[in-house]
């Protein structure tokens, strides 16, 4: 029997990031999954995108801090992703 695993999409992870009923570590984990997807989409490495996001927002998404920082860093990922989608 074959088993197929479904890779979660950016939007599935986004929903988890924005769900305030999840604990902050869980939400950061999903934000990092989104970060990986955006990095792959833009051709950047994960490390390059973490540094770029930190330079622009002041937020290091590798470090779990608080909701305000999470949302600030995550919004950068959303904006970057959407700007790249418009090019296509």
Secondary structure, DSSP 8 states (H G I E B T S, - for coil): ---------HHHHHHHHH-TTS-HHHHHHHHHHHHHHHHHHHT--HHHHHHHHHHHHS--TTS---HHHHHHHHHHHHHHHHHHHHH-
